[in-house]
């Protein structure tokens, strides 16, 4: 069994934010594999099912991004899983829009949701699918500018790419489940 977690913030006001691309990807994977995200467990919206004959738990933590680790550790304990069974999907400012990087074990790189997960697990050794959202196109990269940007909605041409991005991440998830990390990295990085 694998736990696949998309990071984001709960609530309609955040639903189309760049920071919520993890939630958008989990929604896509759930639709594609007919998994209902209809349960509340471990401080998350979850659904269980099968993807390519692998049992999965899909989850969208409801703890808000900066406390994602609380939900992730609760779900791993509930399903008796380890960090090796965990795949986290999240946004990344340092990748250009729509680029995907699959990796296992690295620092949080300034991402507060990942920092929370690493803190809760006591390890950074889990698989991540990082999705590029680019940096704001401005010379001023003050912290408040970054926060406003990641909590801003996808718009215009960027919004048109969201379907393509979520589809590509869905394919990467299937590859991780049916093949292996190295193969997925070679195909999608």
Biotite code that builds the C-alpha atoms (Angstrom):
import biotite.structure as struc

atoms = struc.array([
    struc.Atom([0.000, 0.000, 0.000], chain_id="A", res_id=1, res_name="UNK", atom_name="CA", element="C"),
    struc.Atom([1.153, 3.553, -0.762], chain_id="A", res_id=2, res_name="UNK", atom_name="CA", element="C"),
    struc.Atom([0.094, 6.854, 0.775], chain_id="A", res_id=3, res_name="UNK", atom_name="CA", element="C"),
    struc.Atom([-0.039, 9.584, -1.877], chain_id="A", res_id=4, res_name="UNK", atom_name="CA", element="C"),
    struc.Atom([-0.410, 13.061, -0.402], chain_id="A", res_id=5, res_name="UNK", atom_name="CA", element="C"),
    struc.Atom([-1.058, 16.262, -2.316], chain_id="A", res_id=6, res_name="UNK", atom_name="CA", element="C"),
    struc.Atom([-0.187, 19.404, -0.392], chain_id="A", res_id=7, res_name="UNK", atom_name="CA", element="C"),
    struc.Atom([-2.379, 22.494, -0.287], chain_id="A", res_id=8, res_name="UNK", atom_name="CA", element="C"),
    struc.Atom([-4.675, 24.571, 1.861], chain_id="A", res_id=9, res_name="UNK", atom_name="CA", element="C"),
    struc.Atom([-8.320, 23.670, 2.517], chain_id="A", res_id=10, res_name="UNK", atom_name="CA", element="C"),
    struc.Atom([-11.148, 26.017, 1.572], chain_id="A", res_id=11, res_name="UNK", atom_name="CA", element="C"),
    struc.Atom([-12.633, 27.487, -1.594], chain_id="A", res_id=12, res_name="UNK", atom_name="CA", element="C"),
    struc.Atom([-10.568, 30.667, -1.316], chain_id="A", res_id=13, res_name="UNK", atom_name="CA", element="C"),
    struc.Atom([-7.403, 28.602, -1.869], chain_id="A", res_id=14, res_name="UNK", atom_name="CA", element="C"),
    struc.Atom([-8.703, 26.065, -4.386], chain_id="A", res_id=15, res_name="UNK", atom_name="CA", element="C"),
    struc.Atom([-7.080, 27.597, -7.503], chain_id="A", res_id=16, res_name="UNK", atom_name="CA", element="C"),
    struc.Atom([-3.897, 28.849, -5.792], chain_id="A", res_id=17, res_name="UNK", atom_name="CA", element="C"),
    struc.Atom([-0.472, 27.940, -7.123], chain_id="A", res_id=18, res_name="UNK", atom_name="CA", element="C"),
    struc.Atom([0.308, 26.528, -3.656], chain_id="A", res_id=19, res_name="UNK", atom_name="CA", element="C"),
    struc.Atom([-2.588, 24.069, -4.109], chain_id="A", res_id=20, res_name="UNK", atom_name="CA", element="C"),
    struc.Atom([-1.246, 22.287, -7.182], chain_id="A", res_id=21, res_name="UNK", atom_name="CA", element="C"),
    struc.Atom([-0.775, 19.192, -4.988], chain_id="A", res_id=22, res_name="UNK", atom_name="CA", element="C"),
    struc.Atom([-4.503, 19.154, -4.180], chain_id="A", res_id=23, res_name="UNK", atom_name="CA", element="C"),
    struc.Atom([-5.344, 19.654, -7.871], chain_id="A", res_id=24, res_name="UNK", atom_name="CA", element="C"),
    struc.Atom([-3.161, 16.671, -8.802], chain_id="A", res_id=25, res_name="UNK", atom_name="CA", element="C"),
    struc.Atom([-4.733, 14.441, -6.137], chain_id="A", res_id=26, res_name="UNK", atom_name="CA", element="C"),
    struc.Atom([-8.188, 15.430, -7.438], chain_id="A", res_id=27, res_name="UNK", atom_name="CA", element="C"),
    struc.Atom([-7.119, 14.427, -10.960], chain_id="A", res_id=28, res_name="UNK", atom_name="CA", element="C"),
    struc.Atom([-5.644, 11.081, -9.843], chain_id="A", res_id=29, res_name="UNK", atom_name="CA", element="C"),
    struc.Atom([-8.779, 10.358, -7.797], chain_id="A", res_id=30, res_name="UNK", atom_name="CA", element="C"),
    struc.Atom([-11.087, 11.074, -10.775], chain_id="A", res_id=31, res_name="UNK", atom_name="CA", element="C"),
    struc.Atom([-8.944, 9.089, -13.176], chain_id="A", res_id=32, res_name="UNK", atom_name="CA", element="C"),
    struc.Atom([-8.898, 5.989, -10.941], chain_id="A", res_id=33, res_name="UNK", atom_name="CA", element="C"),
    struc.Atom([-12.445, 6.314, -9.584], chain_id="A", res_id=34, res_name="UNK", atom_name="CA", element="C"),
    struc.Atom([-11.372, 6.930, -5.994], chain_id="A", res_id=35, res_name="UNK", atom_name="CA", element="C"),
    struc.Atom([-13.722, 9.036, -3.882], chain_id="A", res_id=36, res_name="UNK", atom_name="CA", element="C"),
    struc.Atom([-12.070, 11.470, -1.489], chain_id="A", res_id=37, res_name="UNK", atom_name="CA", element="C"),
    struc.Atom([-15.045, 11.085, 0.819], chain_id="A", res_id=38, res_name="UNK", atom_name="CA", element="C"),
    struc.Atom([-13.530, 10.133, 4.166], chain_id="A", res_id=39, res_name="UNK", atom_name="CA", element="C"),
    struc.Atom([-12.098, 12.269, 6.933], chain_id="A", res_id=40, res_name="UNK", atom_name="CA", element="C"),
    struc.Atom([-9.136, 10.543, 8.534], chain_id="A", res_id=41, res_name="UNK", atom_name="CA", element="C"),
    struc.Atom([-5.900, 11.726, 10.049], chain_id="A", res_id=42, res_name="UNK", atom_name="CA", element="C"),
    struc.Atom([-6.906, 15.375, 9.649], chain_id="A", res_id=43, res_name="UNK", atom_name="CA", element="C"),
    struc.Atom([-7.227, 14.857, 5.881], chain_id="A", res_id=44, res_name="UNK", atom_name="CA", element="C"),
    struc.Atom([-9.730, 14.208, 3.123], chain_id="A", res_id=45, res_name="UNK", atom_name="CA", element="C"),
    struc.Atom([-8.889, 10.684, 1.971], chain_id="A", res_id=46, res_name="UNK", atom_name="CA", element="C"),
    struc.Atom([-9.932, 8.033, -0.463], chain_id="A", res_id=47, res_name="UNK", atom_name="CA", element="C"),
    struc.Atom([-8.760, 4.452, -0.792], chain_id="A", res_id=48, res_name="UNK", atom_name="CA", element="C"),
    struc.Atom([-8.620, 2.340, -3.895], chain_id="A", res_id=49, res_name="UNK", atom_name="CA", element="C"),
    struc.Atom([-6.349, 0.721, -6.402], chain_id="A", res_id=50, res_name="UNK", atom_name="CA", element="C"),
    struc.Atom([-4.067, 2.145, -9.074], chain_id="A", res_id=51, res_name="UNK", atom_name="CA", element="C"),
    struc.Atom([-2.571, -0.434, -11.431], chain_id="A", res_id=52, res_name="UNK", atom_name="CA", element="C"),
    struc.Atom([-3.175, -3.174, -8.838], chain_id="A", res_id=53, res_name="UNK", atom_name="CA", element="C"),
    struc.Atom([-1.423, -1.248, -6.039], chain_id="A", res_id=54, res_name="UNK", atom_name="CA", element="C"),
    struc.Atom([-3.569, -0.343, -3.046], chain_id="A", res_id=55, res_name="UNK", atom_name="CA", element="C"),
    struc.Atom([-3.376, 3.392, -2.367], chain_id="A", res_id=56, res_name="UNK", atom_name="CA", element="C"),
    struc.Atom([-4.587, 6.013, 0.051], chain_id="A", res_id=57, res_name="UNK", atom_name="CA", element="C"),
    struc.Atom([-4.972, 9.411, -1.604], chain_id="A", res_id=58, res_name="UNK", atom_name="CA", element="C"),
    struc.Atom([-4.925, 12.309, 0.854], chain_id="A", res_id=59, res_name="UNK", atom_name="CA", element="C"),
    struc.Atom([-5.355, 16.072, 1.001], chain_id="A", res_id=60, res_name="UNK", atom_name="CA", element="C"),
    struc.Atom([-4.304, 17.284, 4.479], chain_id="A", res_id=61, res_name="UNK", atom_name="CA", element="C"),
    struc.Atom([-6.769, 19.722, 6.022], chain_id="A", res_id=62, res_name="UNK", atom_name="CA", element="C"),
    struc.Atom([-4.238, 21.129, 8.502], chain_id="A", res_id=63, res_name="UNK", atom_name="CA", element="C"),
    struc.Atom([-3.118, 23.932, 6.161], chain_id="A", res_id=64, res_name="UNK", atom_name="CA", element="C"),
    struc.Atom([0.179, 23.726, 4.347], chain_id="A", res_id=65, res_name="UNK", atom_name="CA", element="C"),
    struc.Atom([2.525, 24.654, 7.195], chain_id="A", res_id=66, res_name="UNK", atom_name="CA", element="C"),
    struc.Atom([1.228, 21.837, 9.426], chain_id="A", res_id=67, res_name="UNK", atom_name="CA", element="C"),
    struc.Atom([1.003, 19.084, 6.776], chain_id="A", res_id=68, res_name="UNK", atom_name="CA", element="C"),
    struc.Atom([3.263, 16.813, 8.823], chain_id="A", res_id=69, res_name="UNK", atom_name="CA", element="C"),
    struc.Atom([0.560, 16.340, 11.466], chain_id="A", res_id=70, res_name="UNK", atom_name="CA", element="C"),
    struc.Atom([-1.765, 14.782, 8.919], chain_id="A", res_id=71, res_name="UNK", atom_name="CA", element="C"),
    struc.Atom([0.921, 12.747, 7.162], chain_id="A", res_id=72, res_name="UNK", atom_name="CA", element="C"),
    struc.Atom([2.222, 11.129, 10.370], chain_id="A", res_id=73, res_name="UNK", atom_name="CA", element="C"),
    struc.Atom([-1.365, 10.362, 11.489], chain_id="A", res_id=74, res_name="UNK", atom_name="CA", element="C"),
    struc.Atom([-2.127, 8.636, 8.177], chain_id="A", res_id=75, res_name="UNK", atom_name="CA", element="C"),
    struc.Atom([1.121, 6.654, 8.105], chain_id="A", res_id=76, res_name="UNK", atom_name="CA", element="C"),
    struc.Atom([0.377, 5.398, 11.626], chain_id="A", res_id=77, res_name="UNK", atom_name="CA", element="C"),
    struc.Atom([-3.278, 4.629, 10.856], chain_id="A", res_id=78, res_name="UNK", atom_name="CA", element="C"),
    struc.Atom([-2.389, 2.528, 7.818], chain_id="A", res_id=79, res_name="UNK", atom_name="CA", element="C"),
    struc.Atom([0.769, 1.065, 9.392], chain_id="A", res_id=80, res_name="UNK", atom_name="CA", element="C"),
    struc.Atom([2.988, 2.479, 6.640], chain_id="A", res_id=81, res_name="UNK", atom_name="CA", element="C"),
    struc.Atom([6.535, 3.837, 6.658], chain_id="A", res_id=82, res_name="UNK", atom_name="CA", element="C"),
    struc.Atom([8.112, 6.852, 4.921], chain_id="A", res_id=83, res_name="UNK", atom_name="CA", element="C"),
    struc.Atom([9.182, 4.422, 2.152], chain_id="A", res_id=84, res_name="UNK", atom_name="CA", element="C"),
    struc.Atom([5.457, 4.061, 1.344], chain_id="A", res_id=85, res_name="UNK", atom_name="CA", element="C"),
    struc.Atom([4.929, 7.829, 1.058], chain_id="A", res_id=86, res_name="UNK", atom_name="CA", element="C"),
    struc.Atom([4.700, 9.957, -2.101], chain_id="A", res_id=87, res_name="UNK", atom_name="CA", element="C"),
    struc.Atom([4.189, 13.712, -1.590], chain_id="A", res_id=88, res_name="UNK", atom_name="CA", element="C"),
    struc.Atom([3.094, 15.998, -4.433], chain_id="A", res_id=89, res_name="UNK", atom_name="CA", element="C"),
    struc.Atom([3.837, 19.699, -3.958], chain_id="A", res_id=90, res_name="UNK", atom_name="CA", element="C"),
    struc.Atom([4.614, 23.025, -5.625], chain_id="A", res_id=91, res_name="UNK", atom_name="CA", element="C"),
    struc.Atom([8.148, 24.308, -6.164], chain_id="A", res_id=92, res_name="UNK", atom_name="CA", element="C"),
    struc.Atom([9.062, 27.947, -6.823], chain_id="A", res_id=93, res_name="UNK", atom_name="CA", element="C"),
    struc.Atom([12.497, 27.034, -8.132], chain_id="A", res_id=94, res_name="UNK", atom_name="CA", element="C"),
    struc.Atom([11.199, 25.024, -11.086], chain_id="A", res_id=95, res_name="UNK", atom_name="CA", element="C"),
    struc.Atom([9.677, 26.667, -14.130], chain_id="A", res_id=96, res_name="UNK", atom_name="CA", element="C"),
    struc.Atom([5.925, 26.298, -14.526], chain_id="A", res_id=97, res_name="UNK", atom_name="CA", element="C"),
    struc.Atom([4.875, 22.738, -15.254], chain_id="A", res_id=98, res_name="UNK", atom_name="CA", element="C"),
    struc.Atom([8.297, 21.124, -14.849], chain_id="A", res_id=99, res_name="UNK", atom_name="CA", element="C"),
    struc.Atom([8.255, 17.984, -12.735], chain_id="A", res_id=100, res_name="UNK", atom_name="CA", element="C"),
    struc.Atom([11.066, 16.646, -10.587], chain_id="A", res_id=101, res_name="UNK", atom_name="CA", element="C"),
    struc.Atom([10.756, 13.305, -8.864], chain_id="A", res_id=102, res_name="UNK", atom_name="CA", element="C"),
    struc.Atom([13.192, 12.708, -6.059], chain_id="A", res_id=103, res_name="UNK", atom_name="CA", element="C"),
    struc.Atom([13.644, 10.747, -2.871], chain_id="A", res_id=104, res_name="UNK", atom_name="CA", element="C"),
    struc.Atom([15.211, 12.289, 0.198], chain_id="A", res_id=105, res_name="UNK", atom_name="CA", element="C"),
    struc.Atom([16.357, 15.876, 0.221], chain_id="A", res_id=106, res_name="UNK", atom_name="CA", element="C"),
    struc.Atom([15.921, 18.996, 2.311], chain_id="A", res_id=107, res_name="UNK", atom_name="CA", element="C"),
    struc.Atom([12.727, 21.034, 2.434], chain_id="A", res_id=108, res_name="UNK", atom_name="CA", element="C"),
    struc.Atom([14.293, 23.694, 0.227], chain_id="A", res_id=109, res_name="UNK", atom_name="CA", element="C"),
    struc.Atom([12.284, 26.417, 1.976], chain_id="A", res_id=110, res_name="UNK", atom_name="CA", element="C"),
    struc.Atom([8.909, 24.683, 1.475], chain_id="A", res_id=111, res_name="UNK", atom_name="CA", element="C"),
    struc.Atom([7.053, 24.886, 4.797], chain_id="A", res_id=112, res_name="UNK", atom_name="CA", element="C"),
    struc.Atom([4.771, 21.929, 4.067], chain_id="A", res_id=113, res_name="UNK", atom_name="CA", element="C"),
    struc.Atom([7.756, 19.683, 3.386], chain_id="A", res_id=114, res_name="UNK", atom_name="CA", element="C"),
    struc.Atom([9.560, 21.121, 6.418], chain_id="A", res_id=115, res_name="UNK", atom_name="CA", element="C"),
    struc.Atom([6.554, 20.111, 8.551], chain_id="A", res_id=116, res_name="UNK", atom_name="CA", element="C"),
    struc.Atom([6.522, 16.589, 7.117], chain_id="A", res_id=117, res_name="UNK", atom_name="CA", element="C"),
    struc.Atom([10.263, 16.123, 7.660], chain_id="A", res_id=118, res_name="UNK", atom_name="CA", element="C"),
    struc.Atom([9.869, 17.391, 11.236], chain_id="A", res_id=119, res_name="UNK", atom_name="CA", element="C"),
    struc.Atom([6.992, 15.024, 11.968], chain_id="A", res_id=120, res_name="UNK", atom_name="CA", element="C"),
    struc.Atom([8.624, 11.974, 10.374], chain_id="A", res_id=121, res_name="UNK", atom_name="CA", element="C"),
    struc.Atom([12.121, 12.656, 11.632], chain_id="A", res_id=122, res_name="UNK", atom_name="CA", element="C"),
    struc.Atom([13.435, 11.845, 8.149], chain_id="A", res_id=123, res_name="UNK", atom_name="CA", element="C"),
    struc.Atom([13.542, 13.361, 4.705], chain_id="A", res_id=124, res_name="UNK", atom_name="CA", element="C"),
    struc.Atom([13.718, 9.947, 3.071], chain_id="A", res_id=125, res_name="UNK", atom_name="CA", element="C"),
    struc.Atom([10.419, 9.819, 1.189], chain_id="A", res_id=126, res_name="UNK", atom_name="CA", element="C"),
    struc.Atom([9.458, 10.271, -2.458], chain_id="A", res_id=127, res_name="UNK", atom_name="CA", element="C"),
    struc.Atom([8.405, 13.674, -3.750], chain_id="A", res_id=128, res_name="UNK", atom_name="CA", element="C"),
    struc.Atom([6.903, 14.896, -6.971], chain_id="A", res_id=129, res_name="UNK", atom_name="CA", element="C"),
    struc.Atom([7.819, 18.570, -7.157], chain_id="A", res_id=130, res_name="UNK", atom_name="CA", element="C"),
    struc.Atom([5.813, 20.692, -9.593], chain_id="A", res_id=131, res_name="UNK", atom_name="CA", element="C"),
    struc.Atom([7.198, 23.951, -10.883], chain_id="A", res_id=132, res_name="UNK", atom_name="CA", element="C"),
    struc.Atom([5.133, 27.090, -10.364], chain_id="A", res_id=133, res_name="UNK", atom_name="CA", element="C"),
    struc.Atom([8.001, 29.498, -11.225], chain_id="A", res_id=134, res_name="UNK", atom_name="CA", element="C"),
    struc.Atom([8.921, 32.567, -9.235], chain_id="A", res_id=135, res_name="UNK", atom_name="CA", element="C"),
    struc.Atom([7.097, 35.892, -9.481], chain_id="A", res_id=136, res_name="UNK", atom_name="CA", element="C"),
    struc.Atom([8.311, 38.027, -12.364], chain_id="A", res_id=137, res_name="UNK", atom_name="CA", element="C"),
    struc.Atom([9.560, 40.891, -10.260], chain_id="A", res_id=138, res_name="UNK", atom_name="CA", element="C"),
    struc.Atom([12.878, 42.216, -9.073], chain_id="A", res_id=139, res_name="UNK", atom_name="CA", element="C"),
    struc.Atom([11.575, 42.455, -5.495], chain_id="A", res_id=140, res_name="UNK", atom_name="CA", element="C"),
    struc.Atom([11.525, 38.991, -3.958], chain_id="A", res_id=141, res_name="UNK", atom_name="CA", element="C"),
    struc.Atom([10.516, 39.989, -0.455], chain_id="A", res_id=142, res_name="UNK", atom_name="CA", element="C"),
    struc.Atom([8.895, 37.255, 1.608], chain_id="A", res_id=143, res_name="UNK", atom_name="CA", element="C"),
    struc.Atom([5.479, 38.933, 1.385], chain_id="A", res_id=144, res_name="UNK", atom_name="CA", element="C"),
    struc.Atom([5.776, 39.005, -2.421], chain_id="A", res_id=145, res_name="UNK", atom_name="CA", element="C"),
    struc.Atom([6.441, 35.251, -2.441], chain_id="A", res_id=146, res_name="UNK", atom_name="CA", element="C"),
    struc.Atom([3.520, 34.565, -0.079], chain_id="A", res_id=147, res_name="UNK", atom_name="CA", element="C"),
    struc.Atom([1.159, 36.667, -2.210], chain_id="A", res_id=148, res_name="UNK", atom_name="CA", element="C"),
    struc.Atom([2.387, 34.867, -5.322], chain_id="A", res_id=149, res_name="UNK", atom_name="CA", element="C"),
    struc.Atom([2.000, 31.276, -4.064], chain_id="A", res_id=150, res_name="UNK", atom_name="CA", element="C"),
    struc.Atom([-1.396, 32.115, -2.559], chain_id="A", res_id=151, res_name="UNK", atom_name="CA", element="C"),
    struc.Atom([-2.428, 33.732, -5.841], chain_id="A", res_id=152, res_name="UNK", atom_name="CA", element="C"),
    struc.Atom([-4.552, 31.866, -8.370], chain_id="A", res_id=153, res_name="UNK", atom_name="CA", element="C"),
    struc.Atom([-3.363, 30.408, -11.636], chain_id="A", res_id=154, res_name="UNK", atom_name="CA", element="C"),
    struc.Atom([-4.452, 32.864, -14.331], chain_id="A", res_id=155, res_name="UNK", atom_name="CA", element="C"),
    struc.Atom([-4.388, 33.295, -18.093], chain_id="A", res_id=156, res_name="UNK", atom_name="CA", element="C"),
    struc.Atom([-1.923, 31.064, -19.933], chain_id="A", res_id=157, res_name="UNK", atom_name="CA", element="C"),
    struc.Atom([-0.796, 29.486, -16.643], chain_id="A", res_id=158, res_name="UNK", atom_name="CA", element="C"),
    struc.Atom([-4.358, 28.356, -15.910], chain_id="A", res_id=159, res_name="UNK", atom_name="CA", element="C"),
    struc.Atom([-4.515, 26.635, -19.302], chain_id="A", res_id=160, res_name="UNK", atom_name="CA", element="C"),
    struc.Atom([-1.486, 24.516, -18.337], chain_id="A", res_id=161, res_name="UNK", atom_name="CA", element="C"),
    struc.Atom([-3.025, 23.144, -15.122], chain_id="A", res_id=162, res_name="UNK", atom_name="CA", element="C"),
    struc.Atom([-4.869, 20.299, -16.904], chain_id="A", res_id=163, res_name="UNK", atom_name="CA", element="C"),
    struc.Atom([-1.682, 19.276, -18.697], chain_id="A", res_id=164, res_name="UNK", atom_name="CA", element="C"),
    struc.Atom([0.321, 19.444, -15.463], chain_id="A", res_id=165, res_name="UNK", atom_name="CA", element="C"),
    struc.Atom([-2.157, 17.345, -13.474], chain_id="A", res_id=166, res_name="UNK", atom_name="CA", element="C"),
    struc.Atom([-2.331, 14.765, -16.287], chain_id="A", res_id=167, res_name="UNK", atom_name="CA", element="C"),
    struc.Atom([1.471, 14.514, -16.396], chain_id="A", res_id=168, res_name="UNK", atom_name="CA", element="C"),
    struc.Atom([1.675, 14.099, -12.608], chain_id="A", res_id=169, res_name="UNK", atom_name="CA", element="C"),
    struc.Atom([-1.003, 11.397, -12.821], chain_id="A", res_id=170, res_name="UNK", atom_name="CA", element="C"),
    struc.Atom([1.176, 9.522, -15.306], chain_id="A", res_id=171, res_name="UNK", atom_name="CA", element="C"),
    struc.Atom([4.195, 9.941, -13.008], chain_id="A", res_id=172, res_name="UNK", atom_name="CA", element="C"),
    struc.Atom([2.224, 8.459, -10.090], chain_id="A", res_id=173, res_name="UNK", atom_name="CA", element="C"),
    struc.Atom([1.313, 5.401, -12.169], chain_id="A", res_id=174, res_name="UNK", atom_name="CA", element="C"),
    struc.Atom([4.942, 5.025, -13.247], chain_id="A", res_id=175, res_name="UNK", atom_name="CA", element="C"),
    struc.Atom([6.139, 5.180, -9.626], chain_id="A", res_id=176, res_name="UNK", atom_name="CA", element="C"),
    struc.Atom([3.626, 2.483, -8.672], chain_id="A", res_id=177, res_name="UNK", atom_name="CA", element="C"),
    struc.Atom([4.181, 0.145, -11.629], chain_id="A", res_id=178, res_name="UNK", atom_name="CA", element="C"),
    struc.Atom([7.883, 0.594, -12.302], chain_id="A", res_id=179, res_name="UNK", atom_name="CA", element="C"),
    struc.Atom([10.401, 2.181, -9.922], chain_id="A", res_id=180, res_name="UNK", atom_name="CA", element="C"),
    struc.Atom([11.839, 5.491, -8.771], chain_id="A", res_id=181, res_name="UNK", atom_name="CA", element="C"),
    struc.Atom([14.730, 5.479, -11.253], chain_id="A", res_id=182, res_name="UNK", atom_name="CA", element="C"),
    struc.Atom([12.450, 4.786, -14.218], chain_id="A", res_id=183, res_name="UNK", atom_name="CA", element="C"),
    struc.Atom([10.021, 7.520, -13.130], chain_id="A", res_id=184, res_name="UNK", atom_name="CA", element="C"),
    struc.Atom([12.879, 9.980, -12.691], chain_id="A", res_id=185, res_name="UNK", atom_name="CA", element="C"),
    struc.Atom([14.246, 9.168, -16.156], chain_id="A", res_id=186, res_name="UNK", atom_name="CA", element="C"),
    struc.Atom([10.824, 9.574, -17.786], chain_id="A", res_id=187, res_name="UNK", atom_name="CA", element="C"),
    struc.Atom([9.580, 12.694, -16.013], chain_id="A", res_id=188, res_name="UNK", atom_name="CA", element="C"),
    struc.Atom([12.559, 14.715, -14.754], chain_id="A", res_id=189, res_name="UNK", atom_name="CA", element="C"),
])
